Each structure stands twice: as C-alpha cells, then as structure tokens.
Amino acid sequence: MFVLRRVTSEGNEMNDCLGERYHKVMQETQKEEFERALKVLDWKLDGIQAQELYGFIIYWTSDQMIHSPLYRKSMYFIMTESGKTFDNITYK
C-alpha cells in the first residue's frame, strides 16, 4: 500500500492513499505522457500554471482514475504502509 504525502509551502500536510500501484509522470522526462495527461484532464495551462506544474501521480480507486498534480512549491513523498519514505518526488 502506498500513500502520497504532500506538504505545501504554507506547511499544510495532506495524505492520499494510492493503493497498491501508481504511475509517476514527470514533465521533463516523459513529455508525451505529460501532454496526454493534460489532454485527458482537458487542462489548458496558462503561463503561471505551466511554470509551477511539473508532473502527475496517477492512481486508481475502485471506480475512477485520479490525476494528482505535482507543483514546484510543494514537497511530495511516496510513503509505504509502515510510514517509511519510498520515494521523494519533490521538484529539484
């Protein structure tokens, strides 16, 4: 079981249960998949959003696919069931 932990620049913490699998799509390394995710969401990025958004975590619930956006000003961690950090996906 994986959890996505987000810590915003204001210090707010949020945790989303990703389940047993997730897909990481990063703008810099997976340009085509990133553009496809934007198209699926029907997002049109303006200049500010385009500068702040650097990827998505995609995961599935019982009835839908969730696209969780990754923004530069926040920190993101994939956590295991036991609470250990599996991956730090904070923008560098």
N, CA and C atoms as an extended XYZ file, in Angstrom:
276
Properties=species:S:1:pos:R:3:atomname:S:1:resname:S:1:resid:I:1 pbc="F F F"
N         0.846       -1.177        0.000 N   MET     1
C         0.000        0.000        0.000 CA  MET     1
C         0.892        1.241        0.000 C   MET     1
N         0.595        2.193       -0.877 N   PHE     2
C         1.366        3.422       -0.977 CA  PHE     2
C         0.494        4.629       -0.640 C   PHE     2
N         1.137        5.646       -0.083 N   VAL     3
C         0.474        6.899        0.279 CA  VAL     3
C         1.272        8.043       -0.336 C   VAL     3
N         0.562        9.013       -0.910 N   LEU     4
C         1.194       10.231       -1.406 CA  LEU     4
C         1.045       11.298       -0.335 C   LEU     4
N         2.173       11.754        0.204 N   ARG     5
C         2.167       12.822        1.209 CA  ARG     5
C         2.606       14.113        0.542 C   ARG     5
N         1.766       15.141        0.676 N   ARG     6
C         2.088       16.461        0.126 CA  ARG     6
C         2.217       17.441        1.280 C   ARG     6
N         3.288       18.218        1.261 N   VAL     7
C         3.497       19.290        2.232 CA  VAL     7
C         3.581       20.586        1.426 C   VAL     7
N         2.609       21.482        1.627 N   THR     8
C         2.569       22.723        0.855 CA  THR     8
C         3.572       23.733        1.396 C   THR     8
N         3.789       24.783        0.634 N   SER     9
C         4.719       25.830        1.067 CA  SER     9
C         4.204       26.543        2.309 C   SER     9
N         2.897       26.437        2.592 N   GLU    10
C         2.318       27.036        3.811 CA  GLU    10
C         2.390       26.083        5.001 C   GLU    10
N         2.908       24.862        4.790 N   GLY    11
C         3.055       23.904        5.881 CA  GLY    11
C         1.881       22.958        6.055 C   GLY    11
N         0.885       23.011        5.174 N   ASN    12
C        -0.238       22.073        5.250 CA  ASN    12
C         0.220       20.697        4.772 C   ASN    12
N        -0.272       19.648        5.448 N   GLU    13
C         0.070       18.283        5.063 CA  GLU    13
C        -1.185       17.540        4.645 C   GLU    13
N        -1.082       16.820        3.524 N   MET    14
C        -2.195       16.022        3.033 CA  MET    14
C        -1.671       14.654        2.644 C   MET    14
N        -2.458       13.630        2.876 N   ASN    15
C        -2.098       12.265        2.524 CA  ASN    15
C        -3.215       11.643        1.700 C   ASN    15
N        -2.853       11.059        0.566 N   ASP    16
C        -3.809       10.344       -0.282 CA  ASP    16
C        -3.358        8.903       -0.405 C   ASP    16
N        -4.292        7.980       -0.203 N   CYS    17
C        -3.991        6.564       -0.348 CA  CYS    17
C        -3.933        6.229       -1.833 C   CYS    17
N        -2.781        5.755       -2.302 N   LEU    18
C        -2.598        5.415       -3.706 CA  LEU    18
C        -2.938        3.962       -4.002 C   LEU    18
N        -3.101        3.164       -2.974 N   GLY    19
C        -3.358        1.744       -3.173 CA  GLY    19
C        -2.069        0.983       -3.422 C   GLY    19
N        -2.170       -0.094       -4.184 N   GLU    20
C        -1.016       -0.958       -4.414 CA  GLU    20
C        -0.146       -0.524       -5.581 C   GLU    20
N        -0.671        0.374       -6.421 N   ARG    21
C         0.147        0.812       -7.548 CA  ARG    21
C        -0.196        2.247       -7.930 C   ARG    21
N         0.782        2.893       -8.540 N   TYR    22
C         0.615        4.259       -9.012 CA  TYR    22
C         1.542        4.457      -10.198 C   TYR    22
N         1.326        5.533      -10.919 N   HIS    23
C         2.159        5.847      -12.079 CA  HIS    23
C         2.643        7.282      -11.924 C   HIS    23
N         3.932        7.482      -12.034 N   LYS    24
C         4.536        8.808      -11.916 CA  LYS    24
C         4.822        9.332      -13.317 C   LYS    24
N         4.304       10.524      -13.651 N   VAL    25
C         4.518       11.137      -14.957 CA  VAL    25
C         5.182       12.490      -14.730 C   VAL    25
N         6.422       12.627      -15.202 N   MET    26
C         7.185       13.844      -14.996 CA  MET    26
C         7.335       14.594      -16.322 C   MET    26
N         7.103       15.895      -16.292 N   GLN    27
C         7.125       16.720      -17.492 CA  GLN    27
C         8.473       16.669      -18.223 C   GLN    27
N         9.564       16.751      -17.492 N   GLU    28
C        10.893       16.829      -18.112 CA  GLU    28
C        11.331       15.537      -18.786 C   GLU    28
N        10.934       14.395      -18.238 N   THR    29
C        11.426       13.122      -18.763 CA  THR    29
C        10.384       12.336      -19.555 C   THR    29
N         9.118       12.689      -19.402 N   GLN    30
C         8.041       11.962      -20.091 CA  GLN    30
C         7.090       12.959      -20.752 C   GLN    30
N         7.625       13.760      -21.633 N   LYS    31
C         6.866       14.863      -22.246 CA  LYS    31
C         5.565       14.407      -22.903 C   LYS    31
N         5.615       13.316      -23.672 N   GLU    32
C         4.410       12.854      -24.363 CA  GLU    32
C         3.339       12.392      -23.386 C   GLU    32
N         3.728       11.632      -22.368 N   GLU    33
C         2.761       11.173      -21.367 CA  GLU    33
C         2.200       12.347      -20.572 C   GLU    33
N         3.048       13.323      -20.271 N   PHE    34
C         2.606       14.511      -19.545 CA  PHE    34
C         1.555       15.258      -20.372 C   PHE    34
N         1.817       15.463      -21.653 N   GLU    35
C         0.867       16.153      -22.532 CA  GLU    35
C        -0.440       15.356      -22.644 C   GLU    35
N        -0.333       14.036      -22.699 N   ARG    36
C        -1.529       13.181      -22.754 CA  ARG    36
C        -2.369       13.330      -21.485 C   ARG    36
N        -1.699       13.403      -20.329 N   ALA    37
C        -2.422       13.584      -19.067 CA  ALA    37
C        -3.148       14.923      -19.055 C   ALA    37
N        -2.498       15.969      -19.555 N   LEU    38
C        -3.153       17.281      -19.640 CA  LEU    38
C        -4.379       17.209      -20.543 C   LEU    38
N        -4.246       16.488      -21.632 N   LYS    39
C        -5.357       16.368      -22.582 CA  LYS    39
C        -6.533       15.611      -21.962 C   LYS    39
N        -6.234       14.514      -21.261 N   VAL    40
C        -7.280       13.727      -20.593 CA  VAL    40
C        -8.046       14.594      -19.605 C   VAL    40
N        -7.316       15.443      -18.887 N   LEU    41
C        -7.941       16.320      -17.893 CA  LEU    41
C        -8.566       17.558      -18.519 C   LEU    41
N        -8.288       17.772      -19.807 N   ASP    42
C        -8.754       18.952      -20.532 CA  ASP    42
C        -8.250       20.228      -19.857 C   ASP    42
N        -6.970       20.195      -19.426 N   TRP    43
C        -6.345       21.353      -18.792 CA  TRP    43
C        -5.642       22.181      -19.842 C   TRP    43
N        -5.864       23.462      -19.776 N   LYS    44
C        -5.140       24.413      -20.611 CA  LYS    44
C        -4.288       25.238      -19.645 C   LYS    44
N        -2.997       25.040      -19.669 N   LEU    45
C        -2.132       25.718      -18.706 CA  LEU    45
C        -1.804       27.122      -19.169 C   LEU    45
N        -2.002       28.095      -18.258 N   ASP    46
C        -1.536       29.441      -18.568 CA  ASP    46
C        -0.067       29.524      -18.144 C   ASP    46
N         0.567       30.657      -18.332 N   GLY    47
C         1.997       30.803      -18.050 CA  GLY    47
C         2.394       30.444      -16.642 C   GLY    47
N         1.614       30.873      -15.659 N   ILE    48
C         1.949       30.613      -14.256 CA  ILE    48
C         1.807       29.131      -13.953 C   ILE    48
N         0.694       28.515      -14.356 N   GLN    49
C         0.498       27.095      -14.087 CA  GLN    49
C         1.572       26.257      -14.758 C   GLN    49
N         1.925       26.602      -15.982 N   ALA    50
C         2.922       25.835      -16.717 CA  ALA    50
C         4.274       25.883      -16.014 C   ALA    50
N         4.582       26.978      -15.363 N   GLN    51
C         5.847       27.101      -14.650 CA  GLN    51
C         5.826       26.342      -13.330 C   GLN    51
N         4.662       26.167      -12.716 N   GLU    52
C         4.572       25.540      -11.398 CA  GLU    52
C         4.325       24.042      -11.443 C   GLU    52
N         3.643       23.537      -12.465 N   LEU    53
C         3.290       22.125      -12.569 CA  LEU    53
C         4.444       21.354      -13.199 C   LEU    53
N         4.887       20.274      -12.541 N   TYR    54
C         5.992       19.512      -13.109 CA  TYR    54
C         5.693       18.029      -13.277 C   TYR    54
N         4.495       17.607      -12.912 N   GLY    55
C         4.175       16.195      -13.094 CA  GLY    55
C         2.833       15.821      -12.501 C   GLY    55
N         2.548       14.529      -12.579 N   PHE    56
C         1.333       13.960      -12.017 CA  PHE    56
C         1.658       12.627      -11.366 C   PHE    56
N         0.909       12.290      -10.337 N   ILE    57
C         0.849       10.928       -9.848 CA  ILE    57
C        -0.531       10.436      -10.255 C   ILE    57
N        -0.567        9.327      -10.956 N   ILE    58
C        -1.837        8.763      -11.406 CA  ILE    58
C        -2.073        7.469      -10.634 C   ILE    58
N        -3.261        7.357      -10.061 N   TYR    59
C        -3.614        6.140       -9.337 CA  TYR    59
C        -5.090        5.845       -9.541 C   TYR    59
N        -5.480        4.659       -9.153 N   TRP    60
C        -6.827        4.191       -9.423 CA  TRP    60
C        -7.571        3.886       -8.125 C   TRP    60
N        -8.822        4.332       -8.060 N   THR    61
C        -9.713        3.921       -6.979 CA  THR    61
C       -10.605        2.835       -7.559 C   THR    61
N       -11.572        2.386       -6.804 N   SER    62
C       -12.432        1.309       -7.293 CA  SER    62
C       -13.235        1.714       -8.527 C   SER    62
N       -13.482        3.010       -8.709 N   ASP    63
C       -14.336        3.423       -9.823 CA  ASP    63
C       -13.767        4.512      -10.725 C   ASP    63
N       -12.550        4.989      -10.456 N   GLN    64
C       -12.021        6.049      -11.317 CA  GLN    64
C       -10.500        6.151      -11.272 C   GLN    64
N        -9.951        6.827      -12.292 N   MET    65
C        -8.528        7.125      -12.350 CA  MET    65
C        -8.347        8.544      -11.817 C   MET    65
N        -7.409        8.735      -10.896 N   ILE    66
C        -7.144       10.032      -10.274 CA  ILE    66
C        -5.805       10.563      -10.791 C   ILE    66
N        -5.787       11.822      -11.205 N   HIS    67
C        -4.553       12.511      -11.595 CA  HIS    67
C        -4.256       13.543      -10.509 C   HIS    67
N        -3.227       13.300       -9.731 N   SER    68
C        -2.857       14.229       -8.673 CA  SER    68
C        -1.688       15.087       -9.171 C   SER    68
N        -1.907       16.408       -9.365 N   PRO    69
C        -0.850       17.263       -9.907 CA  PRO    69
C         0.275       17.492       -8.902 C   PRO    69
N         1.483       17.667       -9.430 N   LEU    70
C         2.672       17.952       -8.618 CA  LEU    70
C         3.118       19.376       -8.926 C   LEU    70
N         3.183       20.209       -7.890 N   TYR    71
C         3.564       21.614       -8.052 CA  TYR    71
C         4.919       21.881       -7.404 C   TYR    71
N         5.698       22.755       -8.006 N   ARG    72
C         7.060       23.044       -7.564 CA  ARG    72
C         7.146       23.560       -6.127 C   ARG    72
N         6.182       24.316       -5.667 N   LYS    73
C         6.273       24.929       -4.334 CA  LYS    73
C         5.931       23.968       -3.199 C   LYS    73
N         5.470       22.771       -3.522 N   SER    74
C         5.139       21.780       -2.501 CA  SER    74
C         6.189       20.676       -2.497 C   SER    74
N         6.202       19.887       -1.424 N   MET    75
C         7.079       18.719       -1.326 CA  MET    75
C         6.197       17.478       -1.377 C   MET    75
N         6.689       16.425       -2.036 N   TYR    76
C         5.916       15.204       -2.207 CA  TYR    76
C         6.757       13.987       -1.857 C   TYR    76
N         6.123       13.054       -1.163 N   PHE    77
C         6.776       11.824       -0.764 CA  PHE    77
C         5.817       10.668       -1.002 C   PHE    77
N         6.335        9.577       -1.552 N   ILE    78
C         5.575        8.334       -1.619 CA  ILE    78
C         5.986        7.556       -0.378 C   ILE    78
N         4.993        7.213        0.428 N   MET    79
C         5.245        6.527        1.692 CA  MET    79
C         4.731        5.087        1.613 C   MET    79
N         5.382        4.203        2.343 N   THR    80
C         4.907        2.822        2.434 CA  THR    80
C         3.883        2.715        3.561 C   THR    80
N         3.275        1.545        3.656 N   GLU    81
C         2.298        1.275        4.706 CA  GLU    81
C         2.855        1.528        6.099 C   GLU    81
N         4.132        1.243        6.279 N   SER    82
C         4.751        1.382        7.595 CA  SER    82
C         5.153        2.825        7.906 C   SER    82
N         4.985        3.741        6.924 N   GLY    83
C         5.317        5.139        7.148 CA  GLY    83
C         6.699        5.540        6.678 C   GLY    83
N         7.438        4.604        6.104 N   LYS    84
C         8.771        4.925        5.595 CA  LYS    84
C         8.662        5.579        4.223 C   LYS    84
N         9.617        6.462        3.928 N   THR    85
C         9.647        7.121        2.620 CA  THR    85
C        10.150        6.137        1.572 C   THR    85
N         9.337        5.907        0.557 N   PHE    86
C         9.678        5.029       -0.559 CA  PHE    86
C        10.346        5.842       -1.660 C   PHE    86
N         9.845        7.085       -1.878 N   ASP    87
C        10.371        7.937       -2.944 CA  ASP    87
C        10.100        9.391       -2.592 C   ASP    87
N        11.085       10.252       -2.781 N   ASN    88
C        10.921       11.694       -2.629 CA  ASN    88
C        10.805       12.247       -4.038 C   ASN    88
N         9.632       12.772       -4.395 N   ILE    89
C         9.421       13.271       -5.750 CA  ILE    89
C         9.273       14.797       -5.771 C   ILE    89
N         9.856       15.431       -4.772 N   THR    90
C         9.875       16.884       -4.703 CA  THR    90
C        10.709       17.432       -5.852 C   THR    90
N        10.259       18.533       -6.459 N   TYR    91
C        10.971       19.137       -7.577 CA  TYR    91
C        12.351       19.598       -7.137 C   TYR    91
N        13.355       19.311       -7.942 N   LYS    92
C        14.727       19.699       -7.587 CA  LYS    92
C        15.232       20.740       -8.539 C   LYS    92
